[in-house]
Amino acid sequence: MMNRRTLIQTLIAAVAQRLAAAPAAAHARSKRLVLVTIGGIRRQESFSEKGIVNVPRLFNDLLPQSLFYPYTVNEGVTSHFNSIASILTGVWQHVDDWGSEKPAHPTMFHYLKAGRPADPNDCWVVTSNKQLTANISPGINVILAKQLLIEAVERIIMGQSSRKTLEREQLLQEMKAVLETDYERIGWGVPATSTFQDPAVKKTFVDALAGFIHGPTAPVSGDELTLTVGMEVLKRLAPAMLMMNFSDVEVAHSGSYSLHLGGIRRSDMLCHKLWQFIQASPELKENTTLLIMNEFGRDPDGSSTNGFFNHRTDTETCRMAWSMVLGPAIRKPQVVERVVRQIDFAPSMGSWMGFEAVKAAGAHLPEIVG
């Protein structure tokens, strides 16, 4: 019998293959960008003498071959949607923290789509963070698989469904109903009309989520599911730009330090696995840049906001993040000790990709090819 992980990987591969409207080889020589953002991690739990135990792969394996900016400052709103919107636009954003508003400036997805032939599979966001709704950038594919399951559970519990109990088959039927009629309301965005109109595609995706219900008791984390989906999108669709968000570290909001550390270590493992996947692919290896960015730190120990629980304070502990670039966009591997800004990456990566982020306020980083 298939275990949960095998089932999910098999079914997601089938979905991604079915979604492929054009051969991946169509953009085989194009430059590609994979952006990974990670929810709040303090320096003391990561790139510090005591913290590197939590990021052994990032520190020992990836850093030596990367362009590493250990002092990447977040000068904006230290919330997830605003931080990621600032990274994508190159302008500090101050909109609704929960994704109900669009960024006030064009994103890298906007600029990319404006300068390339229209292809509905060129731009993807795959995330387990419910704050990253389709409003992060119009006209792109945004997939929140975990949120579909949560929505189905909430409908049954709140009496908003004809299904009254959380029995497995009833939950599966509720997920089907949400996917059929309401997936956009829960944050998904699918601009290509053919993408989710095929009943077989919908059923296959729901079956993949049903693996969580019918499989063994040991769960697969939201970040692991995000990586699995993201790698299948890369392999089957070869988009020009894919953004993934890892948010297991945000269990810190529940007050569990040990689970927060577990989320950091999982992010470390998944980033390493993603880079290995890119390097093992002849199609991706030579033209794909991986940009890994910590969104912000967390509040200092002893603060009125409970330290690692949150990311609200105007402190260096909260505002100072780090960034790592691997692949053909870098001139050479090196550690850059000067302070850079998160908004500097949109114009820098845009220059490498071949578009100008004309409204970005950030500066081009000279260590990135442009």
N, C-alpha and C positions, 0 to 999 in steps of 0.2 A: 504494500500500500504506500502511495506517495505521502511523504511528510508535508507539512505546511509550506516550508520554504520551496521544495521542489515543485509543488503544485502551483504556487504563485508565480514562480519564474517561468514555468512552462506556459501558463495561460497568458501572462503578460507578453511573452514572446509572440504568441499567436495574435494577440491584439495589435501589437506594434507592426507585425508583418501585414496584417489586414489593412491597417491604416495607411500603409505606404502607397501614396498615389503616384509617385514617380520613382524610378530607380535611384538608389543612393548614389550610383556612379555619376549621375548628372552633374554633381558638384564636386567631383573627386579631387580637383585641383584647387578648389576654393579654400580660402582661409576660414577657419572655424574657431569659435570661442566657446569654451565651457566655463561658466561662472558658478562657483560654489560659495554661498554665504552661510556662515555658521552663527547661530544665536550667541548671546553674550558669554565670553570666556575671559576671565581676568588673566593678567600676565603671571600672577603668582601661581596659577594652576596650569600654566602652559609653558611659555618661553622664559622660564626663570630657572635658577639652579635647582630649586625644589620641585618645580612644576614639570620639567621635561619628562619625568616618569609617566606623565599622562599623555604625552605626544611623542612617543619614541619613533614612530615612522616618519612623522613630519620633520622631526629634528635630525634623525640619523640618516634617513633615506632620501627624503625630498628636498630638504634645505640645501644640501651640498650641490644639487643640480639646478637650483632655482635662483631667481632674482627675489630676494627677501627684504621686505621693508618692515623691520620690527617696531617702528614708531609711525603708525598710520592713525592719524587723529580723526575722530568723529566730532565735528564742531556743530552738528545739527541736533535734531531731536533724537534722543537715544531710545527710539521704539523701532520695532522690526520694519513695519511698512515704510516709515519715513527714512530709516537708514538705508534700506535697500533701494528705495526710490531715489535717494541722493546719489548712491553709487551708480545707478543706471542713467541718471540725467546729467550728472556732473554739476548739480546745483543743490544746495541744502534745501530740503523740502520740509514744509510744515503743513501737512494735511491730516485728515482723520487717521488715527493710529490703526484702525481696524479695516482699512481698505475700502471704505465706502466712497472715497473720493479718488479721482485719478491724480497722478503727479501733475504739478503745475507746469512742467516743462517736458519737452520731448525726451524720450529714453533712447538708449542705444538700439533697442528694437525698432523704434520709429525711424531712426537714421538709416539703419540697415535695410529696412523694407523699402525706404524711399529710393535707395540707390541700387537695388537689385531687381531682376525680373520677379513678378509676383509668384510666390510659391507658398501655399498655405502650410507647408511642413517645414519652413525655414526657421521658425521662431517658436521655442517651447519653454515653458516653465513647469517643472515637476517638483512638488513640494508637499510636505506634511504639515506645514504651518498655515492654519486657516486664515491668518491675516493677509496672506498673499492672494487676494482675489484677482479676478480677471482685470480689475481696474489698474493693476500694476503697469499694464501697457495694452492699449486696444489692439485687436486684430491678431493676437497671438494665442497659441494653444496653452491653456492653463489647466493642469490636472491635479486635483486634490482628492486622491482615492480614499484616504482615511476619513475625510469629511463626509463622504457619502454614507459610510457605515454609521458614523455618529448621528447624522440626520435621521436615518431610519430608526435607530434606537430611541432618539428623542421623540419622534412622532408617536411611537407606540406607547412610551411611558406617559406622555402628555395627553393621551387620549385623542390625538389628531388623526388616527387611522382606524379603519375597520378591524384591523388586527389588534388583538387585545393583550397578547402575551409575547414575551421574548423567546418563544420557541424558535428553533433553528429555521424551520421552513417558513414560518411567518416573517421572520426577520429578512430572509432572503427575498420573499415576495415584496416586502416593503422597499428594499433596496431597488428592486426592479421598477417599482412604481416611481420612486424618486428619479431614477436615471431616465425613465421614459418621459417624465413631464416637468422636472424641476431642477435639473442639474445646474443650470445657469444661476439659479438663485443661491445655491450654496457655494458659489465662488468660481465655478468652472467657466472657462471660455473656450469655445471651439468655433473658430471663424469659418472653417470649411464646411459647407452644408452636408457634404457626404460623410464627414468624419464619424458622427454618431447617429446617423439616420439609418444605417444598416442594422436591422434587428440582430443579426448574428454577432456583430461587433459589440452591441450593448449586452447581449447575453453572455458573451465570453468574458467581458470585463466584470460583470456582476459575479460570474462563476469564480473569477480570480479572487474577488473580495470574500466570497463565501468560503474560501480556503481558511480564512481566519476563524470562521465559525465552526466548520466541520473538522478542522485539523487537530493536531495534538495540542496539549495545553500550553506548551512553551511558546510565547508569542514572538513574532518577528517585529522588530521595532519600526516605528514610522519612518525613521531615517533609512533603515535597511530596505524598506519597501520603496522609498523614494529613489535610492540608488539603483535598485533593480529595474524600475521603470525607466529611469534616466539612461541607463546603459543600453536598454533595448531600443529606446528612441534614437540614440546615437548610432547603433548598429543597423537598424532597419531603415531609418529615415535620413540619417546624416544631415541634420539641420545646420544652418550657418551659425546659429547661436542657441545654446541651451543653458538655462539657469536652473540650478537646484538649490534648495535650502535645507540644511540639516538643523533640526530644532530639538533633538532629544535633550540637549543641555538645559533647555528651559524648564525641565522638571524642577529646577532650582526654586521656581516660584512656589512649589509645594513645601519647601523647607528641608528637602532631603539632600544633604551635602554628598553623601555616598552615591546617590543616583545621578547627581549633577556630574560628579567625576566620571561615572560610568558613561554619561553622554559625551563628555570630552574625549574619552578613550575610544568610543565608538566612532566619533567624527574623525579622529586620527586614523583609525583603521579603514574607514570608508573612503577618505581622500586618497590614501595610498592605493587602495583597490581600484579606484577610478583611474588614477594615473597609470597603473599597470595595464588596465584594460585599454586605454588609449594607446599606450606604447606597443601593445600586442597586436594592434590592428594596422595592417599596411595602409589602409585607406585613411586612417586618422593620424597616424604617427607623425608624418612629415608636415602636416598643415594645421594641427590643432593645438591651440594654447589653452592651458588650464590656469584659471585665476581663482585662487582661494582667498577669501576675505572674511575675517572675523568682524561681525557687525559693530561690536562695542565690547567693553569689559563688563564689570558688574560693580555694584557699590562697595565701598571699603568696609572691612570688618569694623563693628562698633558704631556704624552709622545709624541714624534714626529710621532708615528704610530696611534694616535687617541685613545689611551686608550682601552676601552672595545671592540672597533671595531675589533682588531686584536690580534694575539698571536705570535709575532716575536722577542720580546726583551729578552736579557739575564739578566732577573731580577727575583727576588724571586716571585713577583706577577704573572709572567708568568710561571715559572718553578715549583712552588710548587703546587702539587695537593693533592688528598686524595684517600684512598681506604677503602672499607668495605667488609668484608667476613662474610657470614652467612651460617650455616649448619654444616654438620658433619666433615668438614675439620679443624674446629677450636677446640683448646683444651678447651677454655672457653671464654665467652664474656669479652672483656676488651678494654680499650683505650691504645694504645701504643704510648708514647710521643716521642720516638726517631725518627730520620729521617731514612726512608727506601727508596729504589730505585724501580722504576717501573720494572726494569729488575730482581728484586728478586722474582717476582711472578711466572714466568715460572718454575724455578726449584722447588719452593715451592709447587705449585699446581701439578706439575708433580710427585713429591714424593708422594703426597697424592693419586693421580690417579693410581700410580703403574708403572710409567715410569721415566727414568732419562733423563733430558734435558742436554745431555752430552756436548754440545757446548755453553751452556749458561754461561755468565759471572757473572750473579747475584748469590747471596748467599741464602741459605735456611733460611726462617724466622722461628725461633724456636716456635713461637706461632701457627704455622700450623702443623697439624699432618703429620708425614712423616715416 
